Each structure stands twice: as C-alpha cells, then as structure tokens.
Amino acid sequence: MGELFPRKQVMGFVFSLILTAAALTVYFLHLSFAQGMAVLVITAFVQALLQLVVFMHAGETEDKWIIYGKVYFMIGVALITVFGTLLIFLWDM
Amino acid sequence: MEFFQRFAIPNPSLAIYASMVAIGLTVIAIIAGLTYFKKWGYLWREWLTTVDHKRIGIMYLISALIMLFRGGVDAIMMRAQLAVPDNKLLDAQHYNEIFTTHGVVMVMFMAMPFIFAFMNYVVPLQIGARDVAFPRLNALSFWLFFFGAMLFNLSFVIGGSPDAGWTSYFPLAGNDFSESVGTNYYMLAIQISGLGSLMTGINMITTIIKMRAPGMTLMKMPMFTWATLVTNLIMVTVFPVLTVALAMGTMDRLFGTHFFATTNGGMDMLWANLFWVWGHPEVYILILPAFGIYSEIISTFAGRNLYGYKSMVASMVVISALSCMVWAHHFFTMGQGALSNSFFSITTMMISVPTGVKIFNWLFTLWKGKIRFTVPMLYSIGFIPLFVIGGVTGVMLAMSAADYQYHNTMFLVAHFHNTIIPGVVFAMLAGLTFYWPKMFGFMLNERIGKWAFWFLSIGFCLAFFPMYITGLDGQARRMYTYSEATGFGPLNMVSFVGAGVMAIAFALIVYNVYYSVRYSPRNIGADPWDARSLEWATHTPVPEYNFAIEPQVASSQAFWDSKKKGHELFPGKLEKIHMPNNSGVPFIMSAIFFVWGFSMVFSLWIPAIISVIAIFACMAHRSFEKDHGHYISVKEIEETETKLRGAN
C-alpha cells in the first residue's frame, strides 16, 4: 500500500502551497521593496524547480542529464543577462 | 468609410499601387488555377495538413526562396537609390521602409526558414528516425512561421510597412515617432513566427536526444546533427527574451505602457539591450547550421573523414556559450563606461578562437583529399576565404574604442553582409544543391550552377567590398542619399553593379531549377554524390516512413562504412511501422493567429478577443482528441520497397 501512495507528489503539493503563501505575505506584511523582492525571487525559483522535479518528472529518465544540463545553461545565461544588463545600465553608466 | 481609412497606405507611391495590383492578380491566378485543375483537395490532404517532416521541410524551403526574392528586390532598390549622389528614385520614407523590411525579411523570413528546411528534412534522416519527436507540433511551427511572414508582408499593401529599422530601436519605434501601424506589424508578425521557432527548438532537441538510431551515441552523430542540436539549445534559451521584449514593445504601442518610453520611468535603451540579448545569439543560430552543412559537404567532396571531429563539437559548444555573453558590442556607443565595453570587447574577440578552430579543421579536411569541385563544394571553398574576411573585420569592430569610428557606418554593413552572405546564403545554396536530389529525385544542372556560383561570388565582392572603404570614409548606413561633394558616388555605383551581378546569379539559379526539371535524368539512384551519412542510405524519393528497417550505426559515417568496410546497416527484418496521422488543426490555428495579429495591428479588439478564444479552443480540441496514429503493415512496406528498388 505504501508504494501506491504518491508521497512525493503530496509533499510537493503541500510545499508548493507553503511557497505560494510565503510569496503572498509580501503583500500583507508591508515589507520594504528590497525585502519583498528578495522573498519573491527566492520563492519563485524554488517553486519553479519544485514543479520541474516533482510534477514534470525531470530526473526520472535516463536522459535527465540533458534536462538538468539545459536548466543549468538557462540559469547561467539568465544570470549573465541580468548581471550584464546591471553592469551596462547601473554600475557603469 | 472612416473605419476603412486606417487600412490606407500612409505614404503611397506608384510602385506600391503596382505591387497591389500584381499581388491581387497573383492571388486570383492561384485560386483560379487550383480550382481549374481541381487541386484543392490535393493541396489540403497532401500539404496543408501534412505532419511529414520531409514535406514540412520542403514547404519551409519554398517559403524561404520566395522571401529571398522579396528581400532581394528591396536590396536592389536600395543600391539603385544610392548608386548616384542626390538620387531621387526613392524618397526618405520609402527608403526607411525598404531597409527595414529587407533586414526583417532576410533574417526572420529567409534565413530562419532556410535553416529550418534543412533541419526538418535532413536531421531525422541523418539519425535514422521516422519523423521528428512531435510531428504535429512541427506542423504548427511551420504554419505559425508562414502566417507570421504573410502578416509581415501584408504591411506593404495594408497600413504601411515598418520604418524603424530591422532592430526597431525605441524611442524611434514608439508611437511618438512612428505613427503608422508599420511597427505594430513588426512586433506582432515576428512574435507569431518567433513562437514557431521556439517550438521547433524544443522539437529538434527532443528528436535528437530521444530518437537516434541504435548505436549512434552523441559523439557518433553526423556534424550537421550536432550543429542542429547546439543551435536549438541556443534557440530555446534566447527566443523567450525576444518574445518578452516584443510583448513589452507591443504593449507600449497599443496599450500606452512605458517600458521603452523616455518618460514616466521607461527606459528606451532597454529595448536595444533585450533585442541584442536575443539578436546576437540569433546570428549564431543562423551560422552554426551553415557550418554543419559545410562540414557535411567538405568531408563528402574531399573524400575524407571530417578532420578534428571532437574539436568541431567542442568549438560549437564554446561558440554557443560565448554567443550569449557578447550582446553589448552592438551598442558600444550608447553611453556605458569603459569597463563594460572592455568586457564585451574581450568576449567578442574570444569567439574568433573557436571559429578559427573550425576554419582550420575544414582546411585540414581538404588537405590531401581527392577534391571534387561540384557546385556545393565550390560554395564551400568560396565560403572559407570570404568568411575569414568577414570574421577579421568583425574583430576590428569588436575593439570598442575603434568602434566609435565604425559604428553605424557602411563598414558595419559590409562586415555583417560579409559574414552572412558567404556564411549563411552560400551554405543554404550549397545545401540546396546538395540535398536537391534527395528531395526531388533529380540533380540540378552543374554547369548552370557553376555559372551562378561565379556570378554570385564576384557580384558579392563588387557589391560589398566598396562599402568597407566608403564606411571608413564616413558614409553612414540607413542614409537615403548623399551629396556629390562626399565623393562616395563612384564606389556606390560599383556596389550597385555588384548587386546587379548578384541578381543575375539568383536568376540563373531559378533558370537552373526550370532547366533541371525539364532535362535532368531521373535515374540517379539514392546516392548520387557518393556521400557518407545515413540520409543517403534510404531510397530516393524517400518513402513516408524513411527507413523500412531501423539502421544500426557504429560511427559518424555509418553509410560510408557500409559501402567501404562492409558494415551491415540494416540487420533487422521488416516490422509494421507506427506513423502519425495528418491534421488540419495546426493550419487552422495558425490562420486564426494571423487574424489575431491583424486585428491587434489595427486595434480591432473584438475580432482579437474572438481569435484568442478560438486559439484556446484549438488547444482544447487537441487536449481531448484521441489520435493514436496509424500503422503501415509489412505488406504495404514490402510493396513500396519493391517499387522503389525497381525505380532505381
């Protein structure tokens, strides 16, 4: 019976609800802009990874290396884009 | 009547009215022709609803060729306008529209579908697959591209063409400075076809990762397949940036937001930034498949294995990573400091290292080879020196301090045409000639092909080398005229002559197709070039299921091994084959996208909302549809195989 119960998925669902609630508190708690953005960015990335691993089944097949490789590459490019843009328009303008 | 005034052309001229009549007559002729020859059913069953990767590839190819001629006419008109000082052939507005549509058409609607044509047609054959991973998604990709392209071309006769350059920089592209709906067309047409490109990216990655023939490890894939994999990885990474940038631009223009405005906290430079975050990787999206095609052709006609297979793969991976960190070199002069300019200068120059590795690998492949100078090989050999000139001037432009001199001059125009024409256009024509017999069952005439190659190469040199000189002398790009005192006249006349010679080359290519359709022999067999990889191992014409028996692979040149070393390519026996069913939904859904785009361009909200609902209805239909494809029985396969073998 234990194998039939989707423990991972139920836990994932609960955890994603918690993350959503945490993001929602930014609206109610009157945080500063920086604090609010920090909470939102962190919960958003954790939420995305959670969805990818638990509900979109990344890492459950033999070709998981290309899925994760692609995710890391995308995160790398996103970071380069964001920090490059900050360099151009904020720190060095 | 007031309602219809919005569809009028803001800056009409005789040429546009003549084109309207010509377009109208062509549409009537096509409809009448299809009706007279009773081909509507054939068109719908065999082409509009097809999910076969080979037919989709051919449709991409036809669209790309048509767009090549549309963009080419724009180019000729530009060169004609600049041929003599103070020319009155075109006015400033018309010239702006032409250079804008030339750029967009050539990059988005000519080069992109051309590479998709080869990816679609060749990659599943090269890896021994029966189709791409998601055949229906593939059809949707094509039709989204097609209707995006049609929407963009419609701007010419309804509402006016975009006129803010192919980069469409804000604030010029904003409502304050571009009042006509032209830039709306730009935003929405590229958005629609960009969605198609993103889907193709996902589709091709999945196909290559999941559907390779047994024995074909990643390092045993043919080089074009590797190039396609790397290209599509970049494509999936950067196209979302374009999607977002275009969506923000659309909202600025239609809904009064201020993302790229100069007021209310907007930042016009952010458009340039986002555009090039996509735009620079985009040029590698175009060039890497071209490199793949050259690798196939050079190794085939030098009669040797590709030299340095591993370094070829490694250099492509390095290029793909570097391509995402050089974008700021497109706007060195925008006002950022020396630190960021130096960073982007260095990353830009670093790209020349892996590219140089590839050039040397091709040269070493040629070294001691038994070279056959066929038309595809001529293009490949011509590519190497011409592309190196483009690459070296690229390194010159990469030096940010010097770039203050070159920026937005004809030197830049000469540079990027010098990489794109020998790099991409030559590769596409080489690939076209190389894969033509596989696609259509006969070869293009070699003699006419060689004439076309020489006209194209010489015309190219005549057209673009003078621009380096006038650029260094200070001729700005996108200026519709110049005075006689500048002294730019004679060299621009040489450019015009060169453009004319290139036009003759393209006319020769068309004549070659006509001539070869009529006179080329049809009994060429499945492997007319004595080639090396799997796509030549199946019959010509390729049956619907590609390979009757799944091929077994032991090296990157599996077919060559089977010819020379006795490798057994098809050890299995016939089994029934599972194939996808045709579907009209991709075509219908993309047509609705076209209606949506058109309604958005003219702010017709009610049809736009209805179209969005209809698009979601199409997706819902797909979700609830039960379609498990069909099987081709062993008996049918045997019949087809006997027939095809008999033909050869």
Interface residues (C-beta under 8 A of the other chain):
Chain A: D63 I66 K70 F73 M74 V77 I80 T81 G84 T85 L87 I88 F89 W91 D92 M93
Chain B: I205 I209 K210 L233 V236 T237 V238 V241 M267 M269 L270 N273 V277 A321 C324 M325 W327 A328 G335 Q336 G337 L339 S340 F343 F344
